[in-house]
Amino acid sequence: MKIVEWHVITFSIAMFAAATGIFIYLPSISNISISSIKSEAPVTIAINIDELCRVDVKENKWEYVVLHHSATNEGSADNFDKYHREKKKWKHGLAYHFVIGNGNGSGNGEIEVGDRWKKQIHGAHTANMDLNRISIGICLVGNFETDEQPTNNQIESLISLVAYFSEKYHIPKSRIVKHSQVLQKGTACPGKNFPYKQLISEVSALQPL
């Protein structure tokens, strides 16, 4: 067989295998289309949100989603849990129900489930305790008050998570709020560079609010 023909056959087989792999993989991921948040290569993350959020206790009647940033360049649920237990002296540790990593401390776009979610108890993520009892606290690792923005993977994971909660608990977009929108002492969280309008737009496209 000629070398040219062999290359053509090899290339054709490789392309078929790649196409088949993509075809098999796509149904397992969320069909989310987002614009570039940072100049990084977009990476699609396969997440089974329903399985990730499943709990073994009676579910709380959640009414809000509150969005936060960690105001740090790195971190993970374990890091923040240790800080909240040892420094803040909070009995239940990690203030948030979920932490979404940026690749520095936990995976880029990795959704970490906190103990408060597993036990379906109140968060400690705002100074408004009444809101904490009925709101899901989600923290993205990063400081978005500076020039930094969430990674593509973080936003993709956040959209998947918020859309899931919106549908499951019938939470309208008016109750998907930034920490800075909570009636309490002033805070910039989750920062001026957090793409809130884009998030609401993307979630609305997936789930009518």
N, C-alpha and C positions, 0 to 999 in steps of 0.2 A: 504494500500500500504506500502511496506517495506521502511524503511528509506533510504537504499542504492539506491533503485529504484527512490525514490523521488529526491535524490541528483543528480542522473544521468539526470533525466528529466529537473530539474532546470538548471543544467549546460548547457545542450544542448540548451535550450531556450535562455539562456544568450548569448551563443556563436553565435547563429543565429541572435539575435538582434544586436550584435556588428558587425557582418559581414555585415548585411544589412545596418547599419548606415554608415560603411566605404564605401560601394559600392555607396551609395547615395552621400556621401560627396566628394569623390575623383574627379569626373568630374568638380567640381567647383574650383579646385585649380590648380596651375601651376605644370606640371610634371617635377620637378627639382630635380636632384640628386646631392648633394654636399657632400664633405668630411667634417669631423668635424673640425671646426675652433677653438673652445674652448671645454674644457671638460664639456659640458653642455648637457642635454637631448635635442635632436633635436625636434623642434616643427614646424609642417607645418602650414603655415598661408594662409588662403583663401583670395585672393586679386583679385578684379576685376579691373585690371589696366586700361582698356579702360574707364570704368566709372570714376575711380579716376582721370584720366588725361583729361577728357572731359572739354572743355571750351566753353564759350558763346560768344567769340570774334573771330576775324579772327586769324588763327594760324600763328605764325612766321615760317620762313623757317630755322629751326634749323639744324646745320651742325656738331656740336661737342657735346660730353658729357664730362664734367670735374668733376673729383672725388675729394672730400675733406674729411677731418676729422675736428671735432670741436676743437680738442686739449684740450678738457675738459672731465672730467669723467661723467658729466651729462649735461642735457640741453634739450631744445625742440625748436620748431619753434618760439613759443611765446617768450621764453627767449632771443633767438638770435635776433628776430625782435626788441624787446625793446632795446637791447644793440646797435644795428645798427642805430636805430632811435635817441636814446638819446646821445650816446657816439660818434658814427661816423657821426651823423647828415645827414644820408642818407634819402632822401625824401621818397623813396619807401621801407625803412626798410630792412627786411631780405634779405641778399645778395644772397641767394641761391633760386633755384626754388623748391627744395625738401629737406626735412630733414628726416633721418631715425633714429628712436630712439633706445636706448640700454636698456630701462627699467628704467632708472634713469632720470625722467623728462617727458618722454613720453613712450609709449609702446615699448617693445622689438621687434624690427622689424616693428614698426608702420611707415607708410609712411605719412608724413605731407606735405601738398601741400601749397606752399607759394603764396603770393599775386602776385608776379612777374609772376608766371606761369599762374595764373587765368587771368591776364591782358595781358599775352603774351608779356612782355617787357623784356629788357635786365637785366642780373644779375649784381652783383657787387662783384663777387667771385674771380676775378683775377685782377692783375694790368694792364692787357691788355684789354683796353676798346673795341677794335675792335673784340676781341675774345668773350668778354662778350655779345656782341650783337647777336652772332650766336651760342652760346653754352648754354647747359642746365647744370646748376650747381646743383650737388647732394652732400649733406653733411651727413656723418655718425657721430653720436654722439660718442665720444671716443677719446682717445689719442693713436694712433697707432705707435707713434715714441718711446714710452716706451715699456714695456713688454706686454702691452695690445693688443688684437686683436679684430676684429669685432665679434659679436655674430653670431651664426648660423642663427638666424632669420634676422639679419641685412643683411647678405650676400644673403640669399634667396630672401629677398625683393629687394635688389639691382640688383640681376641677372634678376628678373622679370621686373623691371623698365627699365634697360638698354637694355634688349632684345626687349622690346616693342618699345623703341625709335629707336633702330637700324633698326627694320623692318619698322616702320611707316615713318621715315624720311630718310631712306636709308643711315644711318650713318655707315661707315665701321669701323673695329676694330682699324685702324690706327688713327681714330678720337675720340676714347674713351680713354681719357688721364687722367693721374694724374695731380693734380695741379702743382707738382714739374716739370712736363714736359713742362709747358708753358714758353715761352720766356719772362722772366721778372726777377726781382731781386730774388735771391735764396730763396727757401722754401723747407722744408722737407715734406710738406703736400701731401698726407694723411698719411705719416709716413712709416718707413722701414718695419713695420709688416703688412702693408695692403696687402692682397693677390691678387695683380693685375693680375698676370699670370693666376691664377685660375679663376678669374672673366672672363677674355677674353676667356679662354678655355670653360667655362660653357656657356657663351653667344653664342659663335661660334657653340656649339653643338645644341643650341636651334634655332639659326637663322644664316644661312650662311652669312658671312660678306664679 
